[in-house]
Amino acid sequence: MVLPETSIVRITNAIGMNIIKLRPLWYAFSGTLIAASIAVWIVFGFTLGIDFTGGSVLSARFEGDRPSTVEIERSLDGVDVGTLVVQPVGERDANIRMKTLTEAEHTAVSEKLTATFRGVTELSFNAIGPAIGAELREKAIKALIIAFIAIMAYVAYSFRRVSVPVESWKYGAVTIAAAFHDTILPAGAMVLLGKLNGWEVDTSFVVAILTVMGYSINDTIVVLDRIRENLHRMSGSFEHIVHESLKQTYVRSINTTLTTLLAIVAVYLFGGQSLRPFALTLAIGIATGAYSSIFIAPSLLVTWNAFKRRNASS
């Protein structure tokens, strides 16, 4: 679905919206969402998957009505499985998280389930040692930090010839701020869904966040690059030039985002249960990325420039 450019322009003109002049509204909206996401992190915390914590996960499918989590836990009494967590999945499946099991312990768990419940089928069994899980967690954090630093340095270098009225490194800082915005919100959503649906944060979540970062930064750079071009082509205040640059670019951003989201929604609906957390993280991140590239990043540049001018005149 691609919206015609004339339709977007008519809608914008009809409501008389000036994105830059309304920037306090966007700051308040984004600030509220970020505060809510951080609050969810603090209250619930991430439900880390086996990739990061180590342990064993057995996925089972039950014939007919799925037993309650309490019934599944009681069925494994007498088997040394460590801390046991049962997470319902869909209508008939359940993921059973345990300590790292030996082959003999795995066999004992399977036999217990088979003896207790009629028609139970083991779909998969995965085990990762705690040392490997800790190493993966550390590498994931390093990957995110390195990506942020490299992106900021690259953007600052690319905009090195633009120093008036905003220094080149500030373009990089604004890009990183928008990327933070676009990763915090889907991360907060995953924390909440982990609490409600039992979804876990695993390596696919890290892949989704890195993908969102790349998409968000690409979208933001398109807008900032048009601002850079118009600084040499147009006259007027910096705020005016930024606003005119947005009018030239936001239709492209909206259309690109809508077509991308259509593909991601298809993956979410038809890609199977295991792909839904990945697809939803991408969808939320890409949608917020389009929003931040239009409403947040350019507004931050204007606010930063206005703050600089006030300080210079005082």
BELLIN-V960344 format. One record per run of one state. SS is the DSSP state (2 for helix, 1 for strand, 0 for the rest). FROM is the first residue (numbers start at 1). LEN is the number of residues. If there is no record, write none. Layout:
ss:SS from:FROM len:LEN
ss:SS from:FROM len:LEN
//
This chain:
ss:0 from:1 len:4
ss:2 from:5 len:11
ss:0 from:16 len:7
ss:2 from:23 len:22
ss:0 from:45 len:3
ss:1 from:48 len:1
ss:0 from:49 len:1
ss:2 from:50 len:4
ss:0 from:54 len:1
ss:1 from:55 len:7
ss:0 from:62 len:7
ss:2 from:69 len:7
ss:0 from:76 len:9
ss:1 from:85 len:5
ss:0 from:90 len:3
ss:1 from:93 len:6
ss:0 from:99 len:4
ss:2 from:103 len:14
ss:0 from:117 len:4
ss:1 from:121 len:8
ss:0 from:129 len:1
ss:2 from:130 len:29
ss:0 from:159 len:9
ss:2 from:168 len:30
ss:0 from:198 len:3
ss:1 from:201 len:1
ss:0 from:202 len:1
ss:2 from:203 len:31
ss:0 from:234 len:4
ss:2 from:238 len:33
ss:0 from:271 len:2
ss:2 from:273 len:41
ss:0 from:314 len:1
//
